[in-house]
Amino acid sequence: MKIEHRHFIIHKPWGMISQFVNPAKRKKKLLGDLYNFPDKTMAIGRLDVASEGLLLLTTDGKVSAEIRSQKYEKEYYVQVDGIITKEAVEKLKTGVEIGFNGKKYTTKPGKAFLINDPKFPLRSQKIRDERHGPTSWVSIIIREGKFRQVRKMTAAVGFPTLRLIRVRIGEIKLDNLEVSEVKEVTTLM
């Protein structure tokens, strides 16, 4: 008997844990608050509480392992503190040194380029306003996914992340999915 697996695409809102169980027992929203997912549904990779955007879920462990592998690009739109320089963007492309598991780690080369403000809906918690200085946006595309890697990368080049939104994993795009929207799909690959 073949198991019918189910797959979902969601737009994770800011402030939500990318899990179904809260290990810290704090009052944070969990994925199960968005939709009545079937048993054994798992998030494919995670977005930290302060990050937003595309999150894939599945009941198929093989699909999860495949997408978490370095075969698939993950694209993030990142609002940074200050007007990011061309030199900083070049460093993001070639790889920067970050801390990971208590050791120094140099990120693998990826892609990065300046983008215009993508005009995402405002977050439930305001980031800040113009009185605190200018901000800019950059697209960062990586194949790896170390803990808080994109945030560490922008900080390493002198432009701390203010807002981070994952917009693409492989060919799957966030597109016009509303914040907190869940869409069931037939396949993820």
C-alpha positions in Angstrom: 0.0 0.0 0.0 1.4 3.3 -1.1 1.3 6.1 1.4 -0.2 9.3 0.1 2.0 12.1 1.4 0.8 15.7 1.7 2.8 18.9 1.0 2.2 22.5 2.0 3.5 25.9 1.2 3.1 28.6 3.8 3.9 32.3 4.3 5.3 32.2 7.9 4.6 35.4 9.7 7.0 37.3 11.9 6.9 36.0 15.6 6.0 32.4 14.8 8.1 29.4 15.7 8.7 27.0 12.7 7.6 24.0 14.7 4.5 22.2 16.0 5.8 21.9 19.6 7.2 24.8 21.6 10.2 23.4 23.5 10.5 26.6 25.7 6.7 26.7 26.6 6.7 30.4 25.8 3.6 32.0 24.4 4.6 32.0 20.8 2.4 30.9 17.8 3.2 27.6 16.3 2.7 26.2 12.8 -0.4 24.2 13.9 -2.1 27.5 14.7 -2.3 28.2 11.0 -4.0 25.1 9.7 -5.1 21.6 10.7 -2.1 19.8 9.3 -2.1 16.0 9.1 -0.1 13.9 11.6 3.6 13.6 10.9 3.8 16.9 9.1 7.3 18.5 9.4 8.8 21.8 8.4 11.5 21.5 5.8 14.2 23.6 7.3 13.2 26.5 9.5 12.9 30.2 9.7 13.7 31.7 13.1 11.0 33.6 15.0 12.1 37.0 13.7 12.1 35.8 10.0 9.3 35.6 7.6 8.3 34.1 4.3 8.3 30.8 2.4 8.2 27.7 4.5 7.6 24.2 3.0 6.0 21.4 5.0 5.5 17.8 4.1 4.7 14.4 5.6 7.4 12.8 3.4 10.8 12.6 5.1 12.6 11.8 1.8 11.3 15.0 0.2 12.4 16.9 3.3 15.9 15.5 3.1 16.1 16.2 -0.6 15.1 19.9 -0.3 17.3 20.5 2.7 20.3 19.2 0.7 22.5 21.8 -1.1 20.9 21.0 -4.5 18.3 23.8 -4.1 18.8 27.5 -3.9 17.2 29.5 -1.1 16.5 33.2 -1.9 16.1 35.8 0.8 15.1 39.4 0.6 16.9 41.2 3.4 16.4 44.7 4.7 19.6 46.0 6.2 20.6 48.9 8.4 22.2 51.5 6.2 22.8 51.8 2.5 24.6 48.6 1.7 27.7 49.1 -0.5 28.8 47.3 -3.7 31.8 46.1 -1.8 29.6 44.5 0.9 27.4 42.8 -1.7 30.6 41.4 -3.4 31.7 39.9 -0.1 28.3 38.3 0.4 28.7 36.7 -3.0 32.2 35.3 -2.4 31.6 34.1 1.2 32.1 35.7 4.6 33.4 34.4 7.9 30.7 33.8 10.5 30.5 32.0 13.8 28.9 28.6 13.7 28.8 26.1 16.5 31.5 28.0 18.4 33.9 27.9 15.5 34.7 30.2 12.6 33.0 29.2 9.3 33.4 30.7 5.8 30.1 30.6 3.9 30.1 29.1 0.5 29.9 31.4 -2.5 26.4 32.4 -3.5 24.6 35.2 -5.2 23.7 38.7 -3.9 22.5 41.9 -5.5 20.7 45.1 -4.5 17.0 45.3 -4.9 14.3 48.0 -4.6 12.1 47.8 -1.6 9.8 44.8 -2.4 6.9 46.5 -0.6 5.9 43.6 1.7 3.0 44.1 4.0 4.1 45.8 7.3 5.0 43.4 10.1 3.0 43.0 13.2 5.9 44.5 15.1 7.3 47.7 13.5 10.9 47.6 12.5 11.8 51.3 12.9 11.3 54.5 11.0 13.4 56.9 9.0 14.5 58.8 12.1 17.0 56.0 12.8 18.7 56.4 9.4 18.4 54.8 6.0 17.8 51.2 5.2 18.3 49.2 2.0 17.4 45.8 0.5 19.5 43.0 -0.9 18.7 39.6 -2.3 20.9 36.8 -1.0 20.8 33.4 -2.6 22.5 30.5 -0.9 22.4 26.7 -1.1 23.4 26.0 2.5 21.5 27.0 5.6 23.5 27.3 8.8 21.8 28.6 11.9 20.9 32.2 11.4 23.4 32.3 8.4 21.9 35.2 6.4 21.7 37.4 9.5 25.3 36.6 10.4 26.4 37.2 6.8 25.0 40.8 6.7 26.3 41.6 10.1 29.8 40.3 9.0 29.9 42.9 6.2 28.7 45.7 8.5 25.0 45.9 7.6 22.9 44.2 10.3 19.6 42.6 9.2 16.4 44.4 10.2 14.0 42.2 8.3 14.5 38.8 6.5 12.0 37.3 4.2 12.6 34.0 2.3 11.0 34.3 -1.1 12.1 31.2 -2.9 13.3 27.6 -2.4 14.3 26.0 -5.7 11.5 26.7 -8.2 8.9 27.3 -5.5 8.2 31.0 -4.9 6.4 32.9 -2.2 4.7 35.0 -4.9 1.4 36.5 -3.7 0.8 34.1 -0.8 -0.7 36.2 2.0 1.0 36.3 5.4 -0.2 33.2 7.4 -1.7 31.7 4.3 -1.4 27.9 3.8 -1.6 26.3 0.4 -1.7 22.5 -0.1 0.2 21.4 -3.2 0.5 18.0 -5.0 4.3 18.1 -5.1 7.3 20.1 -3.8 9.9 18.9 -6.4 
